[in-house]
Amino acid sequence: MIAAIFAVYSVITTANYRQHRIAEVSGLVAFESERVSGIISEMERNAIDLALAGRQFYLSKDFAAGATSRQLIELGISISVENFSAFTAAVGGGIWFEPYALIKDTRRLCFYAFFDPAIGVVRHDPEFESDEYDYHNQMWYTAISSGLADAASLAGSTVLAGGHGRHHSIVWTQPYFDDAGTNAFMTTVGAGIYDNSGSLVGISTVDWEIQSMVDRLSAIKPTNSSFVLLASLKDDFIISKTRENSSAFIGASLDVLSWFNDLRFTEGDTVETGYFTDAGVEFISFSRMFDNGWLFSIQIPVKEIFAEIQIRNNQFTIIIVILFITLLIVTGLLLSRIINRPLYQLTSGVAELGSGNLDKQIQILSHDEFGTLASAFNKMTIDLKKSIEQNLRERTQKERIDAELNVATQIQVNMLPRSFPAFPYRNEFDIYAMMQPAREVGGDFYDYFLIDKNTLAVVMADVSGKGVPAALFMVIARTLIKNTALSGKRPEVVFGIVNRMLCENNETGMFVTAFLGYLDIPSGLFTFVNAGHNPPLLYLGDQFNWLKLKPELVLAGMEDTFYHQHKITLKQGDKLFLYTDGITEAMNNKKELFSDNKLLETANNFIDRPLKDFTMSVKQEIDKFGEGAEQADDITMLILQYKGAENNESKK
């Protein structure tokens, strides 16, 4: 009986599963293809829109006879920038006119716009307008213009009603590596710009960086030995092929694939399946054409795609055997349970409870005296265990929180640089810093690091709030500032980028006051930006005074905030003292604040002490002022002294 059931199950489920598996992979190919097709359609629409704008611009020159060449150029720039500001999926693109088409004495005239990630906006790129860049002879230009000419010859010279322009054909270039601008793997789609007579006077282009799309499609691997083919059929060009131990490479002809002619595909959005054999292995292929002439295909070994059927049949056999054995065991146990097990369970349960086993539960489900006695016994053990566990949980939770806060404190302390001297082999400057959180963890942080051998960066910041939330926000802010600064960006750009990133998903409304400065070590030039932080103290050979400047908005305050940097020149012996408001707002038992004036007076009292002694002396004054009052906010200090480039021992 069991064998018959299994045989019927195997026949029915095998056929259904094969159909389901094929539909599953087809759906995956269709889903990924539809996503790419949407981008392709969007690129083509944008190329046509830009071509139409270029045509209107070309025709408008006859109505602007009094305009100067510069005014026409500025109008063209605004058209290209405005077009791509509403289309951020593209890297960029522009309008490119034929020789002398727009201005008689100008051979090359183009307007190219691109998204500049450094400033986060679309802007005009003048580099392609130089005489050195002969775009008429570039691969992409000749490919698009010749493709448009071929399309025109196939369609004839028919002009749309009213003589207002030719129907726009779309031409895609084969993928290429752009070494002139983006340094990325990309392709370009273009459309023609025509005059009233139907003559080509220029082209529009839209550049698409395709590496991320190629990586996403190439990463699809339904089984261990499956592989992906992405190719441009019209260019006979392999874009990506993920099969291991294959001679095919990017840019190779499809002729190197002996099985290519066995693939099945048609124009449109249908996923076609086919079968072929390669190196003795039978494959099933799932293929789909894109609108721009690209082919996307996944090849899967037949034995792998249907391997799960055998696995499920084996699992079903094991389940049947287990059920049969279980049935025999249950039958024997049931007899024992009915006759003598209830009495044995009661006596053994009482014995185990007496020895301290509070987990003991007597499983008697009958409704006689044994069942009633077992229920009373079980309730007693549960109530007793709950009482003991509640006390244990409360004690364990308190110990865990204390332990985790101690670990968090150590982690936060270890994140901040604490080795002094900070740079033992650099004698042009000296630096010392300290941080004492008000709780186990805090929101203040300082940092210093070399961006390159001639540039030292110093950071002082204070996150709103205290405790664990502030510490977490502090870790994020410190990491963003340091990583962005190490990329070589100016202080004002660093804060602009960090501000936008901190504003994202900042539902708690936390913010950071921060000060960032770059010291040019050879010259002493100090470039800095202040995002709502306390003004530093500056010593210029006489005494400490406030570095007066208007602080700007805090980080994570408003997403579109722009920051401005300032510069001062430090001479030998000059010092810069950075701190957080935990110092000036330190409070004693009389509710009096330490204050800015008290800090300035204290700093000048210890002005001649070494940097570490200076910092410790200021901290002692704060503790003395507090008279034992609980510290209300984090206390953080950093002092930098410039000793001059001539102190660099590496020059000796």
C-alpha positions in Angstrom: 0.0 0.0 0.0 2.8 2.4 1.0 4.7 1.6 -2.2 1.6 2.3 -4.4 1.0 5.6 -2.7 4.6 6.6 -3.3 4.5 5.6 -7.0 1.4 7.7 -7.7 2.8 10.6 -5.8 6.1 10.4 -7.7 4.5 10.4 -11.2 2.1 13.3 -10.5 4.5 15.6 -8.7 7.4 15.0 -11.1 5.4 16.5 -14.1 4.0 19.3 -12.0 7.3 20.3 -10.5 9.1 20.4 -13.9 6.4 22.9 -15.2 6.6 24.9 -12.0 10.4 25.0 -12.0 10.5 26.2 -15.7 7.8 28.9 -14.9 9.8 30.0 -11.8 13.0 30.6 -13.8 11.1 32.2 -16.7 9.5 34.6 -14.2 12.9 35.5 -12.8 14.3 36.3 -16.3 11.1 38.2 -17.1 11.3 40.2 -13.9 15.0 41.2 -14.3 14.5 41.9 -18.0 11.5 44.1 -17.4 13.5 46.2 -15.0 16.3 46.7 -17.6 13.8 47.3 -20.4 12.2 50.1 -18.4 15.6 51.8 -18.1 16.2 51.3 -21.8 12.9 52.9 -22.7 13.5 55.8 -20.4 16.9 56.4 -22.0 15.4 56.3 -25.5 12.6 58.7 -24.6 15.1 61.1 -23.1 17.3 61.0 -26.2 14.2 61.8 -28.4 13.2 64.6 -26.0 16.7 66.1 -26.1 16.7 65.8 -29.9 13.4 67.7 -30.1 14.8 70.4 -27.8 17.9 70.5 -30.0 15.8 71.0 -33.1 13.8 73.8 -31.5 17.1 75.4 -30.4 18.5 75.1 -33.9 15.4 76.6 -35.6 15.3 79.4 -33.0 18.6 80.8 -34.2 16.9 82.3 -37.2 14.5 84.2 -34.9 17.4 85.4 -32.8 19.6 87.0 -35.5 20.5 89.8 -33.1 21.8 87.4 -30.5 25.5 86.9 -30.0 27.2 83.6 -30.3 27.8 83.6 -26.5 24.1 84.1 -25.9 23.2 81.2 -28.2 25.7 79.0 -26.4 24.4 80.0 -23.0 20.9 79.1 -24.2 22.1 75.7 -25.4 23.8 75.0 -22.1 20.6 75.8 -20.1 18.6 73.4 -22.4 21.0 70.5 -21.8 21.3 71.1 -18.0 17.5 71.5 -17.6 16.8 68.2 -19.5 19.2 66.1 -17.4 18.1 67.7 -14.1 14.8 65.8 -14.5 16.5 62.6 -15.6 19.0 61.3 -13.0 19.2 57.7 -14.3 21.7 58.8 -17.0 25.3 59.7 -16.4 24.9 62.6 -18.7 24.5 63.6 -22.4 24.1 66.4 -24.7 23.5 68.0 -28.1 26.2 67.8 -30.7 26.0 69.8 -33.9 27.4 68.9 -37.3 30.4 71.1 -38.5 29.3 74.8 -39.0 25.6 73.8 -38.6 24.7 76.4 -36.0 27.4 79.1 -36.2 29.0 79.5 -39.5 32.6 80.1 -38.3 32.4 77.4 -35.6 33.3 73.8 -36.6 32.5 72.1 -33.4 29.6 73.2 -31.1 28.1 71.0 -28.4 26.4 71.3 -25.0 27.1 68.4 -22.6 25.5 68.1 -19.1 26.3 65.5 -16.4 25.5 64.7 -12.8 28.4 65.9 -10.6 28.4 63.7 -7.4 30.8 66.1 -5.7 28.1 68.8 -5.5 25.0 66.7 -6.0 23.6 68.6 -9.0 23.6 68.4 -12.8 26.0 70.9 -14.4 27.4 71.8 -17.8 30.8 70.2 -18.7 32.9 72.6 -20.9 35.7 70.0 -21.5 34.1 68.5 -24.5 33.9 71.9 -26.2 37.6 72.4 -26.5 39.4 72.2 -29.8 41.4 69.2 -28.6 38.3 67.0 -28.4 37.2 66.2 -31.9 33.9 64.6 -31.1 33.0 64.3 -34.8 35.6 61.5 -35.1 34.8 59.7 -31.8 33.5 56.1 -32.0 30.1 56.9 -30.4 29.5 59.9 -32.7 30.3 58.1 -35.9 28.3 55.0 -34.8 25.2 57.0 -34.1 25.4 59.3 -37.1 26.0 56.3 -39.5 23.2 54.4 -37.8 20.8 57.2 -38.3 21.8 57.4 -41.9 21.1 53.7 -42.4 17.8 54.0 -40.7 16.9 57.0 -42.9 17.8 55.0 -46.1 15.6 52.1 -45.0 12.7 54.3 -44.2 13.0 56.5 -47.3 12.9 60.3 -47.2 9.3 60.6 -46.0 8.8 63.7 -43.8 6.1 64.1 -41.3 3.0 66.2 -42.2 3.7 69.9 -42.4 7.4 69.3 -43.1 8.3 69.9 -39.4 10.7 67.0 -38.9 11.7 63.4 -39.5 10.4 60.6 -37.4 13.2 60.0 -34.8 15.1 56.8 -35.1 17.1 55.5 -32.1 20.7 54.2 -32.4 22.6 52.5 -29.6 26.4 52.2 -29.5 28.0 49.0 -28.5 29.2 49.0 -24.9 32.6 50.6 -24.4 34.9 51.8 -21.6 34.8 55.6 -21.3 38.3 56.8 -20.5 37.5 60.4 -21.3 35.2 61.3 -18.4 33.5 58.7 -16.2 36.1 55.9 -16.5 33.2 53.4 -16.5 31.7 50.7 -18.6 28.8 52.3 -20.5 26.8 52.7 -23.7 25.3 55.7 -25.5 21.9 56.1 -27.2 21.4 58.8 -29.7 18.7 60.4 -31.9 19.0 62.8 -34.9 18.4 66.5 -35.0 17.0 67.6 -38.4 16.2 70.9 -40.1 13.0 71.6 -41.9 14.3 69.9 -45.1 15.0 66.7 -43.2 18.8 67.1 -43.3 20.8 65.9 -40.2 22.3 68.9 -38.4 23.3 67.2 -35.2 22.6 64.4 -32.8 21.4 64.1 -29.2 23.1 61.6 -26.8 22.3 60.0 -23.5 25.1 58.1 -21.7 24.2 55.1 -19.5 26.7 53.6 -17.0 25.8 49.9 -17.3 28.3 48.2 -15.0 25.8 47.9 -12.1 23.1 46.5 -14.4 25.6 44.0 -15.9 26.7 43.0 -12.4 23.1 42.4 -11.3 22.2 40.3 -14.3 25.5 38.4 -14.2 25.0 37.5 -10.5 21.8 35.5 -11.2 22.6 31.8 -10.5 19.5 29.6 -10.1 21.8 26.5 -9.7 25.5 25.8 -9.0 26.5 25.3 -12.7 24.2 27.8 -14.4 25.6 30.8 -16.2 24.5 34.0 -17.8 25.0 35.4 -21.3 24.5 39.2 -22.0 25.3 40.2 -25.6 24.5 42.9 -28.2 23.3 41.0 -31.3 23.5 43.9 -33.7 27.1 44.6 -32.7 28.1 40.9 -32.4 29.5 41.8 -29.0 29.6 39.8 -25.7 28.9 42.1 -22.8 29.1 39.5 -20.0 29.4 35.7 -19.8 29.7 34.0 -16.4 30.6 30.5 -17.4 33.8 29.3 -15.8 36.6 27.8 -18.0 35.3 29.5 -21.1 37.3 31.2 -23.8 34.7 33.9 -24.3 35.5 37.4 -23.1 34.0 40.8 -23.0 33.9 42.2 -26.5 34.3 38.9 -28.2 32.2 37.8 -31.1 29.2 35.4 -30.6 30.9 33.0 -33.0 33.1 31.7 -30.2 30.0 30.2 -28.6 29.3 26.9 -30.4 25.9 26.6 -28.8 24.7 30.1 -29.6 22.7 29.1 -32.7 20.7 26.7 -30.5 19.2 29.5 -28.4 15.6 30.4 -28.9 14.6 34.0 -28.7 12.2 36.5 -30.4 11.7 40.2 -30.5 9.4 41.4 -27.8 9.0 40.8 -24.1 8.5 37.0 -24.3 10.9 34.6 -22.5 11.7 31.7 -24.8 13.1 28.4 -23.6 15.4 26.1 -25.6 17.7 23.1 -25.2 21.3 22.5 -26.3 24.2 20.2 -25.4 27.7 21.5 -24.8 30.7 19.3 -23.7 28.3 16.4 -23.1 26.1 18.4 -20.7 22.4 19.1 -21.6 21.3 22.7 -20.9 18.0 24.5 -20.9 18.1 28.2 -21.8 15.8 31.0 -20.9 16.2 34.0 -23.3 14.7 37.5 -23.6 15.5 40.3 -26.1 15.7 43.9 -25.0 14.4 46.8 -27.2 17.9 48.0 -27.9 19.0 44.7 -29.5 20.6 43.1 -26.5 20.1 39.5 -25.6 19.8 38.3 -22.0 19.9 34.5 -21.5 20.4 32.1 -18.5 21.7 28.5 -19.2 21.0 25.8 -16.6 22.0 22.1 -16.7 18.9 20.0 -17.0 20.0 17.6 -14.3 20.4 20.5 -11.8 17.2 22.4 -12.5 15.1 19.2 -11.9 17.4 17.7 -9.2 15.0 18.6 -6.4 12.4 16.1 -7.6 14.7 13.2 -6.7 15.5 14.8 -3.4 11.8 15.2 -2.5 11.1 11.6 -3.5 13.9 10.4 -1.2 12.5 12.6 1.6 9.0 11.2 1.1 10.4 7.6 1.4 12.2 8.4 4.6 9.0 10.0 6.0 7.0 6.9 5.2 9.5 4.6 7.0 9.7 6.9 10.0 5.9 7.0 10.3 5.7 3.2 10.1 8.3 2.7 12.9 6.6 5.4 15.0 3.3 3.7 14.7 4.8 0.5 16.2 6.4 2.3 19.0 3.3 4.3 19.9 1.2 1.1 20.1 3.6 -0.5 22.6 3.8 2.7 24.7 0.1 3.2 24.8 -0.4 -0.1 26.5 2.1 0.7 29.1 0.7 4.2 29.6 -2.8 2.9 30.3 -1.9 0.3 32.8 0.9 1.5 35.2 2.5 4.7 34.0 0.2 7.2 35.9 1.2 5.8 39.3 4.9 5.7 38.4 4.8 9.3 37.1 3.3 10.6 40.3 5.8 8.9 42.6 8.9 9.8 40.5 7.7 13.4 40.1 7.4 14.0 43.8 10.9 12.5 44.3 12.4 14.8 41.6 10.8 17.9 43.0 12.2 17.1 46.4 15.7 16.9 44.8 15.3 20.4 43.3 14.1 19.7 39.8 11.5 22.4 39.3 11.0 21.6 35.5 9.3 18.3 36.3 5.8 18.0 34.9 3.6 15.0 35.2 1.9 14.1 31.9 -1.4 12.4 33.0 -4.3 13.4 30.8 -7.0 11.2 32.4 -9.9 12.7 34.2 -9.7 10.3 37.2 -8.0 10.9 40.6 -4.6 10.4 39.0 -5.3 13.3 36.6 -6.6 15.6 39.3 -3.5 15.0 41.5 -1.1 15.4 38.6 -2.7 18.8 37.7 -2.3 20.1 41.3 1.3 18.9 41.3 2.1 20.6 38.0 0.5 23.9 39.0 2.5 23.9 42.3 5.9 23.4 40.4 5.0 26.1 37.8 4.2 28.7 40.4 7.3 27.9 42.4 9.5 28.0 39.3 8.0 31.3 38.1 8.8 33.0 41.4 12.4 31.8 41.4 12.9 32.7 37.7 11.5 36.2 38.1 14.0 37.0 40.8 16.8 35.5 38.8 15.8 37.4 35.6 15.8 40.7 37.4 19.2 40.1 38.9 20.6 38.8 35.6 19.2 41.7 33.6 20.8 44.3 35.9 24.1 42.5 35.7 23.9 42.2 31.9 23.1 45.9 31.5 26.0 46.9 33.7 28.3 44.6 31.8 27.2 45.8 28.4 27.6 49.4 29.4 31.1 48.7 30.6 31.9 47.1 27.3 30.3 50.0 25.4 32.4 52.5 27.5 35.6 50.6 26.6 34.6 50.4 22.9 33.9 54.1 22.8 37.2 55.0 24.5 39.2 52.7 22.2 37.6 54.3 19.1 39.2 57.7 20.0 43.0 58.1 19.4 44.8 58.0 22.8 48.4 57.4 22.1 50.6 60.5 22.8 52.7 61.8 21.4 50.2 61.2 18.5 52.8 61.3 15.7 56.3 60.6 17.3 58.2 61.2 14.1 56.6 64.5 13.2 58.1 67.5 15.1 56.3 70.2 13.2 53.3 70.0 15.6 52.2 68.5 18.8 48.7 67.5 19.9 46.9 66.2 23.0 43.3 65.3 23.7 41.0 63.8 26.3 37.3 62.9 26.7 35.4 62.1 29.9 31.7 61.0 29.3 29.0 62.1 31.8 27.6 58.5 31.7 29.0 55.2 30.8 28.9 56.2 27.2 28.7 59.7 25.7 28.1 61.7 22.6 31.3 63.9 22.5 34.2 62.9 20.3 37.5 64.2 19.0 39.7 63.0 16.3 43.0 63.7 14.5 44.6 62.1 11.5 46.9 62.7 8.6 45.1 63.1 5.3 48.5 63.0 3.6 52.0 63.7 4.7 51.5 67.5 4.6 47.9 67.8 5.9 46.7 67.2 9.5 43.0 67.0 10.2 41.5 67.8 13.7 37.9 67.3 14.7 35.8 68.2 17.7 32.1 67.4 17.9 29.2 67.1 20.3 26.1 65.0 19.6 22.8 66.2 21.1 21.7 64.1 24.1 23.6 61.7 26.2 23.9 58.0 26.8 23.6 55.1 24.4 21.6 57.0 21.6 24.2 59.8 21.6 27.0 57.3 21.5 25.5 55.4 18.5 25.0 58.7 16.6 28.5 59.7 17.6 30.0 56.5 16.0 28.1 57.2 12.8 29.1 60.9 12.7 32.8 60.3 13.4 33.0 57.5 10.8 31.3 59.7 8.1 33.5 62.7 8.8 36.8 60.8 8.9 36.1 58.7 5.8 34.9 61.7 3.8 37.9 63.8 4.9 40.3 61.0 3.9 38.9 61.1 0.4 40.7 64.5 0.0 37.7 66.8 0.0 37.7 70.3 1.4 36.3 70.9 4.9 33.3 72.7 3.6 32.5 69.9 1.2 33.1 67.3 3.9 30.5 68.9 6.2 28.1 69.3 3.3 28.2 65.6 2.4 28.1 64.4 6.0 25.2 66.7 6.8 23.1 65.2 3.9 23.9 61.7 5.0 23.1 62.3 8.7 19.7 63.9 7.7 18.6 60.7 5.9 16.2 58.7 8.1 17.0 60.9 11.1 13.6 60.3 12.7 14.9 61.0 16.2 15.9 64.5 15.3 19.4 64.2 16.7 22.1 66.6 15.5 25.8 67.3 15.9 27.8 70.4 16.5 31.2 70.0 15.0 34.5 71.8 14.1 36.8 70.5 11.4 40.2 72.0 10.5 43.0 71.1 8.1 46.6 72.2 9.0 48.9 72.6 6.1 52.0 71.5 7.9 54.7 73.1 5.7 53.0 76.6 5.6 51.0 76.7 8.9 47.8 77.5 6.9 44.8 76.3 8.9 41.5 75.9 7.0 38.4 75.2 9.1 34.6 75.1 9.1 32.4 75.4 12.2 28.9 73.7 12.2 27.3 75.3 15.3 30.2 74.4 17.7 31.7 76.4 20.5 34.3 78.9 19.2 37.9 77.6 19.8 40.5 79.5 21.8 43.5 80.7 19.7 47.0 81.5 21.1 49.1 83.7 18.8 52.1 84.3 21.0 50.5 86.6 23.5 47.5 85.0 25.2 44.4 82.9 24.4 41.6 84.8 22.7 38.4 83.6 21.0 38.6 82.6 17.3 35.8 84.9 16.3 33.6 83.6 13.5 29.9 83.2 12.9 29.0 79.5 13.5 26.9 77.9 10.8 24.0 75.4 11.2 24.6 72.1 13.0 25.1 68.8 11.1 21.8 66.9 10.6 19.8 70.1 11.0 18.7 70.8 7.4 19.5 68.6 4.5 20.4 71.4 1.9 22.7 73.4 4.2 25.9 74.7 2.6 29.0 75.4 4.8 31.7 78.0 4.4 35.3 77.5 5.4 37.7 80.0 6.8 41.5 80.3 7.0 44.2 81.5 9.4 47.9 81.2 9.3 49.7 79.7 12.4 53.2 80.6 13.2 55.8 78.8 15.3 54.5 78.3 18.9 50.8 79.2 18.1 48.1 77.0 19.7 44.5 76.1 19.1 42.3 74.8 21.9 39.1 72.9 21.0 36.4 71.9 23.5 32.8 71.0 24.0 30.1 72.8 26.0 30.4 70.2 28.7 33.2 72.5 30.0 31.6 75.9 29.8 28.2 74.5 31.1 29.7 72.5 33.9 27.6 73.2 37.0 28.4 73.3 40.7 26.1 72.7 43.7 24.9 76.3 43.5 23.7 75.8 40.0 26.4 78.2 38.7 28.0 77.6 35.3 31.8 77.4 34.7 31.1 79.9 31.8 33.1 81.1 28.8 34.9 83.8 30.8 36.1 81.3 33.4 37.4 79.0 30.6 39.3 81.9 29.0 40.8 82.9 32.3 41.8 79.3 33.2 43.4 78.8 29.8 45.6 81.9 30.1 46.6 80.9 33.7 48.2 77.7 32.3 49.3 79.1 29.0 53.0 78.1 29.3 52.5 74.5 30.4 53.1 71.5 28.1 50.0 70.4 26.2 49.2 67.4 28.5 49.7 69.4 31.7 47.6 72.2 30.2 44.7 69.9 29.5 44.9 68.2 32.9 45.1 71.6 34.7 41.9 72.8 32.9 40.2 69.5 34.0 41.3 70.0 37.6 39.9 73.5 37.6 36.5 72.2 36.3 36.5 69.5 39.0 37.4 72.1 41.7 34.6 74.4 40.5 32.1 71.5 40.5 32.6 70.9 44.3 31.7 67.3 43.9 28.5 67.9 41.9 27.5 65.1 39.4 28.9 65.7 35.9 26.0 66.7 33.7 27.6 66.6 30.3 30.5 65.0 28.5 33.8 66.9 28.9 36.1 66.8 25.8 39.3 68.8 25.0 41.9 68.9 22.2 44.9 71.3 22.0 47.1 71.6 18.9 50.5 73.5 18.9 52.2 74.4 15.6 56.0 74.2 15.9 56.9 75.2 12.4 58.0 73.2 9.3 61.7 73.7 10.1 61.3 71.3 13.1 60.8 68.3 10.8 63.7 65.9 11.5 63.2 64.2 8.1 64.7 67.3 6.5 68.0 67.0 8.4 
